[in-house]
Structures are given as C-alpha cells and as structure tokens.
Amino acid sequence: MPKLKKHLLPRLQDMLKYEAPAQNAATAGRNDPEDYNHVFIKKDVMYRHKIAHINYTTYDVRRAQDIIHVDTSRCNVMVFNNPEDDDENPFSYARVIGIFHVNAILAGPEGIVDCRPRRLEFLWVRWYRCISAMHTWETGKLDRIHFPPMADEDAFGFLDPRDILQASHITPIFTLGQVHRDGIGLSRIAKDDQDWRFYYVTRYGIRR
C-alpha cells in the first residue's frame, strides 16, 4: 500500500494545484517522502476492471485506440523512459496485471483543506527489462527484453494510464524456451508460470 500511495500522491497534488492554485500552490508541489501518509483511500476499497482504453496518435497523425485486457495477450504497454535515466532505450515496456480505480483523499499536508475524494485510475504492471541497446529501424532488428526476478524492488509498479504511449506487441523467443519448464510459477496473479526466457518487441507507430 505505501508504494501505491507514493504513486497517487503527486497526482493528487497536481489535481489540487490545478483546481485551486491560489489555495494550494504552497503545498501541492512539495516532495516530502513522508507526505504519502496523508493519502487515504476511501473505505479502503479498490475497484477492479478488466479493460482499459488507451487513446494515442499514430505515426501518420491519426487518432487510434488500443484496448488493454488483462486476461488476453493484449496486455502489454509501452511508456517513455525518464529522460534523466541513463538508458539508451527511450522506451520501457510492461505487462498489465491489474486495472483499478480508487477514490483517494489528500488530507494534508497543512494548508490543503479540500478533503473531497478524487477518482484516480491506475494500472498495476510487471515491468520488462531491456537487455540490449535500442535497435533502430535501419538495422531491422527488434528490441530484446525479459522479466527481472519478482523479488527485485522494481519488478512491479503502478502506471497512470495517461503515461501510456500505446499497446505493445511482445513476442516470446520460442527457441530459447520457458523459464519454468514444469509450468509451476510463484504467482497466479503475475502469471509467471507462463514466462519465456526472452521476448522480442514489435514496435509500430512510433519512429525516432
């Protein structure tokens, strides 16, 4: 729950700053790591969904929409990497394992007095990790990725749906085999029993 609240905190701060800039400007932009303790989820309830619709712009400047469904192969997404990260690949990829919304309240810090709940949608994701430098369109090669161990601190995370560029077509490298040959994994939610050792990314619609 702390990790989720840390994800929700800056989004709530931005909403309050936008809705009441004069009242909340002094506190809405703070980055005190303990401020997430002021985030409360109404009735401690998370609402789960099966489908998310992602709007995006195609490379020929047309509007399009992807449908993300957690129970199908259409559950992979791509986002921009943080430009401050020392990463040659500008994109990160993730498998969506949960689609939720909550009614969240920011009860503090001092100065923020609007305690009305705000609806926030988020995706619970399992991150892929790139294992090769980004391949360009000229080389004709595909990015290669894999799942890090689930015990890694950054193996899972949360995404604001607005940060998603579009769905991503990710294909197992079948010749390299699966991680669990016996088909027994550690988590039914993460579905790691179906993991392959490595994957290729088919990136379409976005060109450098």
C-alpha positions as CSV (number, residue, x, y, z in Angstrom):
1,M,0.0,0.0,0.0
2,P,2.8,2.6,0.7
3,K,4.1,2.1,-2.9
4,L,0.6,2.8,-4.3
5,K,0.2,5.8,-2.1
6,K,3.5,7.2,-3.3
7,H,2.3,6.8,-6.8
8,L,-1.0,8.6,-6.1
9,L,0.5,11.4,-4.1
10,P,1.9,13.6,-6.9
11,R,-1.2,13.0,-9.0
12,L,-3.4,14.3,-6.1
13,Q,-1.1,17.2,-5.6
14,D,-1.3,18.2,-9.2
15,M,-5.1,17.9,-9.2
16,L,-5.4,20.2,-6.2
17,K,-2.9,22.6,-7.6
18,Y,-4.9,22.8,-10.8
19,E,-8.3,23.1,-9.1
20,A,-7.3,25.7,-6.5
21,P,-3.9,27.1,-7.4
22,A,-4.0,30.1,-5.1
23,Q,-5.0,28.0,-2.1
24,N,-2.7,25.0,-2.6
25,A,0.3,26.3,-4.5
26,A,2.5,26.4,-1.5
27,T,1.9,22.8,-0.6
28,A,0.8,20.9,-3.7
29,G,4.3,20.8,-5.2
30,R,6.1,19.5,-2.1
31,N,8.1,16.3,-2.4
32,D,8.4,15.3,1.2
33,P,8.7,11.5,1.1
34,E,6.5,11.2,4.2
35,D,3.6,13.1,2.6
36,Y,2.2,9.8,1.2
37,N,1.0,9.1,4.8
38,H,-1.6,11.8,4.2
39,V,-3.1,9.9,1.3
40,F,-6.2,7.9,2.2
41,I,-8.3,5.6,0.1
42,K,-12.0,6.0,0.7
43,K,-13.4,2.9,2.6
44,D,-10.0,1.2,1.7
45,V,-11.7,-0.1,-1.5
46,M,-10.1,-0.6,-4.9
47,Y,-12.3,-1.1,-7.9
48,R,-11.1,-3.6,-10.4
49,H,-11.7,-3.5,-14.1
50,K,-10.9,-6.0,-16.9
51,I,-10.4,-3.5,-19.8
52,A,-8.7,-0.1,-20.3
53,H,-9.0,2.0,-23.5
54,I,-5.8,3.9,-24.5
55,N,-6.1,6.7,-27.0
56,Y,-3.0,7.5,-29.0
57,T,-1.8,9.3,-32.2
58,T,-0.4,7.1,-35.0
59,Y,2.8,7.9,-36.9
60,D,0.7,9.4,-39.7
61,V,-1.1,11.7,-37.2
62,R,-4.3,9.9,-36.9
63,R,-6.3,9.1,-33.8
64,A,-6.4,5.5,-32.7
65,Q,-7.3,3.4,-29.7
66,D,-5.9,0.3,-28.1
67,I,-7.8,-2.0,-25.8
68,I,-5.9,-3.4,-22.9
69,H,-7.3,-6.6,-21.5
70,V,-5.6,-8.3,-18.5
71,D,-6.8,-11.8,-19.4
72,T,-5.6,-11.8,-23.0
73,S,-2.3,-11.4,-24.9
74,R,-3.3,-7.7,-25.4
75,C,-1.9,-6.7,-22.0
76,N,1.5,-5.2,-22.8
77,V,2.1,-1.4,-23.0
78,M,5.0,1.0,-23.7
79,V,5.9,4.2,-22.0
80,F,8.7,6.8,-22.3
81,N,11.7,6.3,-20.1
82,N,12.6,9.1,-17.7
83,P,14.9,11.4,-19.7
84,E,17.1,11.7,-16.6
85,D,17.8,7.9,-16.5
86,D,21.0,6.8,-18.1
87,D,19.3,4.5,-20.6
88,E,20.0,4.2,-24.3
89,N,16.5,2.9,-25.0
90,P,13.9,5.7,-24.8
91,F,11.1,3.3,-24.1
92,S,10.1,0.9,-21.3
93,Y,7.6,-2.0,-21.5
94,A,5.3,-3.5,-19.0
95,R,2.7,-6.2,-18.7
96,V,-0.6,-5.0,-17.2
97,I,-1.7,-7.4,-14.5
98,G,-4.4,-5.2,-12.9
99,I,-6.6,-2.3,-13.9
100,F,-8.1,-0.3,-11.0
101,H,-9.5,2.9,-9.8
102,V,-9.8,4.3,-6.2
103,N,-11.4,7.3,-4.6
104,A,-8.4,9.0,-3.0
105,I,-8.2,11.8,-0.4
106,L,-5.2,14.0,0.3
107,A,-5.8,15.1,3.9
108,G,-2.6,17.1,4.3
109,P,0.0,18.4,4.5
110,E,-1.0,21.6,6.3
111,G,-2.6,24.1,4.0
112,I,-4.5,21.7,1.9
113,V,-8.0,21.7,3.3
114,D,-10.0,20.1,0.5
115,C,-10.7,16.5,1.6
116,R,-13.1,15.5,-1.1
117,P,-12.2,12.1,-2.7
118,R,-10.9,12.2,-6.3
119,R,-11.2,9.3,-8.6
120,L,-7.8,8.0,-9.9
121,E,-7.3,5.2,-12.4
122,F,-4.1,3.3,-12.3
123,L,-2.6,0.2,-13.8
124,W,-0.7,-2.4,-11.8
125,V,2.1,-3.6,-14.0
126,R,5.0,-6.0,-14.1
127,W,8.0,-4.4,-15.8
128,Y,10.1,-5.9,-18.5
129,R,13.8,-5.2,-18.6
130,C,15.7,-4.4,-21.8
131,I,18.8,-6.5,-22.3
132,S,20.1,-4.9,-25.4
133,A,20.6,-1.4,-26.7
134,M,17.8,0.1,-28.8
135,H,17.8,-1.2,-32.3
136,T,17.0,1.3,-35.0
137,W,14.7,1.0,-38.0
138,E,17.8,0.9,-40.2
139,T,19.2,-2.2,-38.6
140,G,16.0,-4.1,-39.0
141,K,16.4,-5.7,-35.5
142,L,14.0,-5.9,-32.6
143,D,14.5,-4.9,-29.0
144,R,15.0,-7.9,-26.7
145,I,13.5,-7.9,-23.2
146,H,12.9,-10.2,-20.3
147,F,11.3,-10.2,-16.9
148,P,13.6,-9.5,-13.9
149,P,13.2,-11.7,-10.8
150,M,10.0,-11.0,-9.0
151,A,11.9,-10.3,-5.8
152,D,13.5,-7.2,-7.4
153,E,12.2,-4.0,-5.9
154,D,11.4,-2.6,-9.3
155,A,9.8,-5.7,-10.7
156,F,6.3,-4.3,-10.2
157,G,4.9,-0.8,-10.2
158,F,2.0,1.4,-11.0
159,L,1.2,3.5,-14.1
160,D,-1.0,6.5,-14.8
161,P,-3.0,5.5,-17.9
162,R,-2.2,8.9,-19.3
163,D,1.5,8.0,-19.4
164,I,1.0,5.1,-21.8
165,L,2.0,5.6,-25.4
166,Q,0.1,2.7,-26.8
167,A,-0.1,-1.1,-26.6
168,S,2.9,-3.1,-27.5
169,H,3.2,-6.3,-29.4
170,I,5.6,-8.6,-27.5
171,T,6.5,-12.0,-28.8
172,P,8.3,-14.8,-27.0
173,I,11.6,-16.0,-28.4
174,F,10.3,-19.6,-28.5
175,T,13.6,-21.2,-29.4
176,L,15.1,-20.1,-26.0
177,G,12.4,-21.9,-24.0
178,Q,10.3,-21.0,-21.0
179,V,11.5,-20.1,-17.5
180,H,9.5,-22.8,-15.7
181,R,9.6,-26.0,-17.7
182,D,7.3,-27.7,-15.2
183,G,4.7,-24.9,-15.7
184,I,4.8,-24.0,-12.0
185,G,5.4,-20.4,-11.1
186,L,5.4,-18.3,-7.9
187,S,2.3,-16.1,-8.5
188,R,-1.0,-16.8,-10.2
189,I,-1.6,-13.0,-10.5
190,A,1.7,-12.3,-12.2
191,K,1.2,-15.5,-14.3
192,D,4.9,-16.2,-14.2
193,D,4.3,-19.8,-14.9
194,Q,3.9,-18.8,-18.5
195,D,7.1,-16.7,-18.7
196,W,9.5,-17.2,-21.5
197,R,13.2,-16.5,-21.1
198,F,13.3,-13.6,-23.5
199,Y,11.0,-11.7,-25.7
200,Y,11.1,-9.5,-28.9
201,V,9.3,-6.2,-29.1
202,T,7.5,-5.3,-32.2
203,R,7.3,-1.5,-32.1
204,Y,4.9,0.1,-34.5
205,G,3.5,3.5,-35.0
206,I,6.4,5.4,-33.2
207,R,9.5,6.3,-35.1
208,R,12.6,8.2,-34.0
